[in-house]
Amino acid sequence: MDKVRRVLVHVCGEQAAPQRALFVQSVTGHFSNEGDDEVEVSCSLEKRQFILYRGGGTTLKRPTFCPIKHLSVMEAAAIPLAVQQRGVDVGVAIILQTANQRVLLTRRAKELRIFPNVWVPPGGHVEPDETLLEAGLRELQEETGLKLEPQGEPKILGLWESVFPPFLSRGLPERHHIVVYMLLKSEESHLQLQASLCPSPSEVSGCLWADSQLVRAVVSCEDRAVPLKDLQGGASMTGVSPDGALSDSSLPLEALLSRAPLSGPDVERVSTGTKFALRLWLRSLEATSLH
């Protein structure tokens, strides 16, 4: 039943028909000639298959530390068969840009088993017979209560190869996704949208509207271009209690600048894939300002 209900990644060769990507196969590596962590692809969603083709204008990226990339033959064989048979799942995350150029980030609930307490855009799995946009809008509404109609043509910012746990030092891979980051523009400001915010406490423990300055700080910290001592202060956020009540609070900026530890409990941070998407969002803002 699981195989019927899930949309899985398929990769297409030069002349061959699309083949289902294996769980232990790096999708980025499939299209990389020299082990590069970033490639250009095109994609389509057809008959419950998310198909990737070599070449095109969409960036597909994996982190340098991607566990699948560094998986040895023995480690791959040690992954339970039920996990290996999952294939590579498809997720959609919505980069919601407000009229005053802020984007919505949500903190995953601490009770979630996968990436708890991590800041990400709203998103989730694609259900059969949904388009990517329909899946993203559904997840946006389920997680935040925001029911939006797209303004203009939504754009795919990029694709991210995500594996959990994020490092082999934290255990063998349990989940393997390609996350589609879609840019959705709203004609309302973040304050107008905030009035309609009704997050699901089972999934979301906090929300914040990040402006380009904050986003640049997060991205610059990832590049080590800005010393932490130069990024003092906090960010305004909305906390979500277990019963769904909302409260205004301040989030220490260090929480958004933290990185995933190689071992031990994970920490509150912005996910690496989200940083990739935010970098692409900044580029889209710059491109828009030039026209």
For each residue, the residues with C-beta under 8 A, 3 or more apart:
1: 4 5
2: 5 6 86
3: 6
4: 1 128
5: 1 2 127 128
6: 2 3 87 89 125 128
7: 45 48 49 50 89 90 125 126 127 128
8: 20 21 48 49 50 87 88 89 90
9: 20 21 27 50 52 87 88 89 90 178
10: 18 19 20 21 49 50 51 52
11: 18 19 21 27 30 31 51 52
12: 16 17 18 19 51 52 53 54
13: 16 19
14: 54
15:
16: 12 13 19
17: 12
18: 10 11 12 49 51
19: 10 11 12 13 16
20: 8 9 10 49 87
21: 8 9 10 11 25 27 30 87 88
22: 25 84 87 88
23: 79 83 84 85 86 87 88 173 176
24: 68 71 76 79 84 173
25: 21 22 29 30 68 88
26: 29 30 62 66 68 69 161
27: 9 11 21 30 31 52 60 62 88 161 178
28: 31 32 36 37 38 39 60 61 62 66 69 161
29: 25 26 32 35 62 68 69
30: 11 21 25 26 27
31: 11 27 28 39 41 52 54 60
32: 28 29 35 36 37 39
33: 36
34:
35: 29 32
36: 28 32 33 39
37: 28 32 61 62 63 64 66 69
38: 28 59 60 61 62
39: 28 31 32 36 54 59 60 61
40: 55 56 57 58 59 60
41: 31 52 53 54 55 56 58 59 60 159
42: 52 53 55 56 57 58
43: 50 51 52 53 56 58 156 159 180
44: 50 51 53
45: 7 49 50 51 126 131 132
46: 49 51
47:
48: 7 8 128 129
49: 7 8 10 18 20 45 46
50: 7 8 9 10 43 44 45 90 126 178
51: 10 11 12 18 43 44 45 46
52: 9 10 11 12 27 31 41 42 43 60 159 178
53: 12 41 42 43 44 56
54: 12 14 31 39 41
55: 40 41 42
56: 40 41 42 43 53
57: 40 42
58: 40 41 42 43 156 158 159
59: 38 39 40 41 158 159 280
60: 27 28 31 38 39 40 41 52 158 159 160 161 178
61: 28 37 38 39 158 159 160 161 276
62: 26 27 28 29 37 38 66 68 69 160 161
63: 37 66 166 272
64: 37 69
65: 69 70 166 167
66: 26 28 37 62 63 69 70 161 163
67: 70 71 163 165 166 167 168 172 173
68: 24 25 26 29 62 71 161 163 173 176
69: 26 28 29 37 62 64 65 66
70: 65 66 67 168
71: 24 67 68 75 76 168 173
72: 75 76
73: 76 77
74: 77 78
75: 71 72 78 79 168 172
76: 24 71 72 73 79 84
77: 73 74
78: 74 75 172
79: 23 24 75 76 83 84 172 173
80: 83 84
81: 84 85
82: 85 86
83: 23 79 80 86 173 174
84: 22 23 24 76 79 80 81
85: 23 81 82
86: 2 23 82 83 89 175 176
87: 6 8 9 20 21 22 23 176
88: 8 9 21 22 23 25 27 176 177 178
89: 6 7 8 9 86 125 175 176 177 178
90: 7 8 9 50 125 126 177 178 180
91: 123 124 125 126 162 177 178 179 180
92: 123 124 125 126 132 135 136 139 179 180 182
93: 120 121 122 123 136 179 180 181 182 273 274 277
94: 104 121 122 123 136 137 139 140 182 184
95: 103 121 157 181 182 183 184 277 278 281
96: 103 104 121 122 140 146 148 184 186 193
97: 101 102 103 183 184 185 186 281
98: 101 102 103 104 186 188 189 190 193 209
99: 186 187 188 189
100: 189 190
101: 97 98 211 212 285
102: 97 98 190 209 210 211
103: 95 96 97 98 121 209 210 215 278 281
104: 94 96 98 121 122 144 190 193 207 208 209 210
105: 119 120 121 207 208 209 210 270 274
106: 119 120 121 122 143 144 199 203 204 206 207
107: 117 118 119 204 205 206 207 237 268
108: 112 115 116 117 118 119 120 203 204 205
109: 112 116 201 202 203 204 205
110: 116 117 205
111: 116 202
112: 108 109 115 116 203
113: 116
114: 164 175
115: 108 112 118 120 164 266 271
116: 108 109 110 111 112 113 266
117: 107 108 110 205 266 267 268
118: 107 108 115 266 268 269 270 271
119: 105 106 107 108 206 208 256 268 269 270 271 274
120: 93 105 106 108 115 123 270 271 273 274
121: 93 94 95 96 103 104 105 106 181 274 277
122: 93 94 96 104 106 136 139 140 143 144
123: 91 92 93 94 120 136 139 140 143 179
124: 91 92 135 139 142 143
125: 6 7 89 90 91 92 135
126: 7 45 50 90 91 92 130 132 135
127: 5 7 130 135 138
128: 4 5 6 7 48
129: 48
130: 126 127 134 135 138
131: 45 134 135
132: 45 92 126 135 136 156 180 182
133: 136 137 150 154 182
134: 130 131 137 138
135: 92 124 125 126 127 130 131 132 138 139
136: 92 93 94 122 123 132 133 139 140 154 180 182 184
137: 94 133 134 140 141 147 148 150 184
138: 127 130 134 135 141 142
139: 92 94 122 123 124 135 136 142 143
140: 94 96 122 123 136 137 143 144 146 148 184
141: 137 138 144 145 146 147 148
142: 124 138 139 200 203
143: 106 122 123 124 139 140 199 200 203 204
144: 104 106 122 140 141 197 198 199 200 204 207
145: 141 196 197 198 199 200
146: 96 140 141 193 196 197
147: 137 141 196
148: 96 137 140 141 184 186
149:
150: 133 137 153 154 184 185
151: 184 185 186 187
152: 185
153: 150
154: 133 136 150 182 183 184
155: 182 183 284
156: 43 58 132 159 180 181 182 183
157: 95 181 182 183 277 280 281 284
158: 58 59 60 61 181 276 277 280
159: 41 43 52 58 59 60 61 156 178 179 180 181
160: 60 61 62 178 179 181 273 276 277
161: 26 27 28 60 61 62 66 68 176 177 178 179
162: 91 175 176 177 178 179 271 273
163: 66 67 68 166 173 175 176 177
164: 114 115 173 174 175
165: 67 168 170 171 173 174
166: 63 65 67 163 170 260 272
167: 65 67 170 260 262 263
168: 67 70 71 75 165 171 172
169: 262 263
170: 165 166 167 262 263
171: 165 168 174
172: 67 75 78 79 168
173: 23 24 67 68 71 79 83 163 164 165 176
174: 83 164 165 171
175: 86 89 114 162 163 164
176: 23 68 86 87 88 89 161 162 163 173
177: 88 89 90 91 161 162 163
178: 9 27 50 52 60 88 89 90 91 159 160 161 162
179: 91 92 93 123 159 160 161 162 273
180: 43 90 91 92 93 132 136 156 159
181: 93 95 121 156 157 158 159 160 273 276 277 280
182: 92 93 94 95 132 133 136 154 155 156 157
183: 95 97 154 155 156 157 281 284
184: 94 95 96 97 136 137 140 148 150 151 154
185: 97 150 151 152
186: 96 97 98 99 148 151 193
187: 99 151
188: 98 99 192 193
189: 98 99 100 192 193
190: 98 100 102 104 193 194 209
191: 194 195
192: 188 189 195 196
193: 96 98 104 146 186 188 189 190 196 197 209
194: 190 191 197 209 238
195: 191 192
196: 145 146 147 192 193
197: 144 145 146 193 194 207 238 246
198: 144 145 244
199: 106 143 144 145 203 204 207 238 240 244 246
200: 142 143 144 145 203 204 244
201: 109 204 205 240 241 242 243 244
202: 109 111
203: 106 108 109 112 142 143 199 200
204: 106 107 108 109 143 144 199 200 201 207 240
205: 107 108 109 110 117 201 239 240
206: 106 107 119 237 238 239 240 251
207: 104 105 106 107 144 197 199 204 237 238 240
208: 104 105 119 235 236 237 238 251
209: 98 102 103 104 105 190 193 194 236
210: 102 103 104 105 214 215 218 235 278
211: 101 102 214 215
212: 101 215 216 282 285
213: 216 217
214: 210 211 217 218 235 256
215: 103 210 211 212 218 219 278 281 282
216: 212 213 219 220 282
217: 213 214 220 221 226 231 253 256 257
218: 210 214 215 221 222 256 257 270 275 278
219: 215 216 222 223 275 278 279 282
220: 216 217 223 225 226
221: 217 218 224 225 226 228 231 257
222: 218 219 259 272 275
223: 219 220
224: 221
225: 220 221
226: 217 220 221 230 231
227: 230 231
228: 221 231 254 257
229: 232
230: 226 227
231: 217 221 226 227 228 253 257
232: 229 253
233: 253
234: 250 251 252 253
235: 208 210 214 250 251 253 256
236: 208 209 248 249 250 251
237: 107 206 207 208 248 249 250 251
238: 194 197 199 206 207 208 246 247 248 249
239: 205 206 246 247 248 249
240: 199 201 204 205 206 207 244 245 246
241: 201 244 245 246 247
242: 201
243: 201
244: 198 199 200 201 240 241
245: 240 241
246: 197 199 238 239 240 241
247: 238 239 241
248: 236 237 238 239
249: 236 237 238 239
250: 234 235 236 237
251: 206 208 234 235 236 237 255 256
252: 234 255
253: 217 231 232 233 234 235 256 257
254: 228 257 258
255: 251 252 258 267 268 269
256: 119 214 217 218 235 251 253 269 270
257: 217 218 221 228 231 253 254 269 270
258: 254 255 267 268 269
259: 222 269 272
260: 166 167 266 267 269 272
261: 264 265 266 267
262: 167 169 170
263: 167 169 170
264: 261
265: 261
266: 115 116 117 118 260 261 269
267: 117 255 258 260 261
268: 107 117 118 119 255 258
269: 118 119 255 256 257 258 259 260 266
270: 105 118 119 120 218 256 257 274 275 278
271: 115 118 119 120 162 274 275
272: 63 166 222 259 260 275 276
273: 93 120 160 162 179 181 276 277
274: 93 105 119 120 121 270 271 277 278
275: 218 219 222 270 271 272 278 279
276: 61 158 160 181 272 273 279 280
277: 93 95 121 157 158 160 181 273 274 280 281
278: 95 103 210 215 218 219 270 274 275 281 282
279: 219 275 276 282 283
280: 59 157 158 181 276 277 283 284
281: 95 97 103 157 183 215 277 278 284 285
282: 212 215 216 219 278 279 285 286
283: 279 280 286 287
284: 155 157 183 280 281 287 288
285: 101 212 281 282 288 289
286: 282 283 289 290
287: 283 284 290 291
288: 284 285 291
289: 285 286
290: 286 287
291: 287 288
